[in-house]
Amino acid sequence: MGVEAELPRAMDVLARRASALRDALQRSQGNTESMVAILGSFDHRLSALEAAMRPTQVRTHAIRMAHENIDKTIKAADAILSQFDIARRAEATILRGPHEDLEGYLEAVDLLKGIARFFSSNKNFKGDEGLLTRVNNILSKSALKIEEEFRQLMSTYSKPIEPDRLFDCLPKPPRAPKSDHDADGGHSTHSEHPSKGLETGVCRTPTLIPPRILPLLHDIAQQLVQAGNQQSCYRIYRDSRGSALEVSLRKLGVEKLSKDDVQRMQWEALEAKIGNWTQFMRIAVKLLLAGERRICDQVFDGITFNKDQCFAELAGSSVLTLLSFGDAVAKSKRSPEKLFVLLDMYEVMHELQPEVEEIFEGRFCSEMREAALGLTRRLAQTAQETFADFEEAVEKDTSKTVVQDGTVHPLTSYVINYVKFLFDYQSTLKILFQEFDTGSETESQLAVVTMKIMQALQNNLDGKSKQYKDPALTYIFLMNNIHYMVRSVRRSEAKDILGDDWIQRHRRVVQQNANQYKRVAWAKILQTLSVPGAGSTGSSPADLSNSGVSRAMIKERFKSFNVQFEELHAKQSQWTIPDQELRESLRLAVAEVLLPAYRSFVKRFGNLVEHGKNPNKYIRYSPENVDQLLGEFFDGQQFGEQKR
């Protein structure tokens, strides 16, 4: 009952609310339509207003654009006027020429180039063609003047350098200590090594072109290349610097010599030229060519220009002239005395190789680079072959020189001095042996070479010793020469290479020859002092008679001793043992054998002749006299100089 009563009321409430909502929606729709109508009216009025204002906006925009165009035109006119003003001032500078103010002249050229670029990029100005044409004409004329100025500057500052200035730039070699190479009576095989110390010193760079001129040359070269005149620039620079280099070397003494020219030279003249050449190479590479490369790089730095080819052409002729002499020496007939100058030349070329590689880098310089390397290899090869030639020449030496007094043979002193000089070149020889990749240590390789030469000398001396008719002199000769070899080795660097074993073996050879000398020279005279069966020293005359020793026999023995001793003295006082220690040692060794035997003989048998007629005829020499005369042996006295 309750629910049924409430339902109609709820429905009424809902109906009233729905009606109210419907009324509200109708009012809202009406408002919206009114607003749309108002907005439409407003839009219409705005359109009308805009249409009315459009002419004014167009006029305002036109006025603004006109102002902007006027500003641009004024600015363009100012730019053009300024270009005309710059052109007028630059033209005045260029017309005066580059001599008064080269830097200002080059700046003026740059300004005109800027003007040309300006008008070339702004083709819409009336009348600009005339100015552009005028500017280009002036630039063409300026290029000719710049080229002439470049030629003039290169001529002025491409003078040859005097030799004194170049030598002053080299490091001074250290003062060499006094050598004992010639103290043993031998002849030197080679002059003092001239290059020692030079390769390690620092060279002072000579001024080829004043530093203040180099930037100007660079700027001119840049202008010439930019103007398309690179060929003229190339030719002027190459010819000027190439001529200066050639004349500098000619003044120094560099000359082109062929193999035939070298072959015809006397040895002294050739040796002097080779000594000069080693210095010329250092001067040319370290000073002149290095300097030329440096200034070439500075003048053409940052410029599109083939500076490597230019340098190669200016230096090529001079370099090939320098190397031609070395080639001629390397290809000329080999001889032992050339070994050391070949080593000097090889040493210099090897020393300069890194600088040659640096100076002549690039494909355009490859010919000079390869020529230098080829010469280095040829010198090494020739030196190696000369080693072998020398060893063979020593063993087969057939010189007819006979040293009559048995002293040191000239061949021995020559060979020993030769070997000594080898050790002045140890560092060079090390490099030389490495060049041929022998696989041996330098010291052992040098030892092998030295031992072969020494053995060849010994073999030759053995042959020469057979020229003597007196066997005793044969042994004196061998003793003298082997002793000279041993003493020379002991006093030189050869000792460390050949070793103590070599020295000891050859000292024994010396002693063996001394012993052989004593045996063959004194055995016969000692026999005269030996009386078989004579008994003791104190034997009486009766005892001597019983032993078969007669007065006549003793007289004959004394006479025989006198004759033999006088002959020995006459000959052997003319023989020579140049080494004082060896001479005294051999005299003492003879005295130790002879004097006791002679003293004993006089004491035992002297009374048999002293009481007879002419006792001095038999006992001509006292033991003291014999000792004194032994002191005259091996002095190299000439006939008639013997002292009694």
Disulfide bonds with the S-S distance in Angstrom:
none
